[in-house]
Amino acid sequence: MANFSTKKYSNTNSDDVKRANAKSGLSYNEVKNLLALENLNKEQK
């Protein structure tokens, strides 16, 4: 079985992606949680 490094196999530098995500604002989970809270608030009205 081949042991591929994610960086080499996908040609994506995961450290660069992590840095870009950190600078971009909200994470996926943060957005998901905010949307869930927004929907709960709508349902309660």
CNS distance restraints for C-alpha pairs under 8 A (distance, minus, plus):
assign (resid   4 and name CA) (resid   8 and name CA) 7.06 0.50 0.50
assign (resid   4 and name CA) (resid   9 and name CA) 5.97 0.50 0.50
assign (resid   5 and name CA) (resid   9 and name CA) 5.91 0.50 0.50
assign (resid   6 and name CA) (resid  10 and name CA) 5.90 0.50 0.50
assign (resid   6 and name CA) (resid  11 and name CA) 7.84 0.50 0.50
assign (resid   6 and name CA) (resid  12 and name CA) 7.59 0.50 0.50
assign (resid   6 and name CA) (resid  14 and name CA) 7.95 0.50 0.50
assign (resid   7 and name CA) (resid  11 and name CA) 5.57 0.50 0.50
assign (resid   7 and name CA) (resid  12 and name CA) 5.27 0.50 0.50
assign (resid   7 and name CA) (resid  13 and name CA) 5.30 0.50 0.50
assign (resid   7 and name CA) (resid  14 and name CA) 6.46 0.50 0.50
assign (resid   8 and name CA) (resid  12 and name CA) 7.27 0.50 0.50
assign (resid  12 and name CA) (resid  17 and name CA) 7.88 0.50 0.50
assign (resid  13 and name CA) (resid  17 and name CA) 6.51 0.50 0.50
assign (resid  14 and name CA) (resid  18 and name CA) 6.15 0.50 0.50
assign (resid  15 and name CA) (resid  19 and name CA) 6.23 0.50 0.50
assign (resid  16 and name CA) (resid  20 and name CA) 6.15 0.50 0.50
assign (resid  17 and name CA) (resid  21 and name CA) 6.09 0.50 0.50
assign (resid  18 and name CA) (resid  22 and name CA) 6.14 0.50 0.50
assign (resid  19 and name CA) (resid  23 and name CA) 6.43 0.50 0.50
assign (resid  20 and name CA) (resid  24 and name CA) 6.20 0.50 0.50
assign (resid  21 and name CA) (resid  25 and name CA) 7.25 0.50 0.50
assign (resid  21 and name CA) (resid  27 and name CA) 7.39 0.50 0.50
assign (resid  26 and name CA) (resid  30 and name CA) 5.81 0.50 0.50
assign (resid  26 and name CA) (resid  31 and name CA) 6.31 0.50 0.50
assign (resid  27 and name CA) (resid  31 and name CA) 6.31 0.50 0.50
assign (resid  28 and name CA) (resid  32 and name CA) 6.16 0.50 0.50
assign (resid  29 and name CA) (resid  33 and name CA) 6.07 0.50 0.50
assign (resid  30 and name CA) (resid  34 and name CA) 6.19 0.50 0.50
assign (resid  31 and name CA) (resid  35 and name CA) 6.16 0.50 0.50
assign (resid  32 and name CA) (resid  36 and name CA) 6.20 0.50 0.50
assign (resid  33 and name CA) (resid  37 and name CA) 6.19 0.50 0.50
assign (resid  34 and name CA) (resid  38 and name CA) 6.12 0.50 0.50
assign (resid  35 and name CA) (resid  39 and name CA) 6.17 0.50 0.50
assign (resid  36 and name CA) (resid  40 and name CA) 6.22 0.50 0.50
assign (resid  37 and name CA) (resid  41 and name CA) 6.20 0.50 0.50
assign (resid  38 and name CA) (resid  42 and name CA) 6.33 0.50 0.50
assign (resid  39 and name CA) (resid  43 and name CA) 6.26 0.50 0.50
assign (resid  40 and name CA) (resid  44 and name CA) 6.31 0.50 0.50
assign (resid  41 and name CA) (resid  45 and name CA) 6.62 0.50 0.50
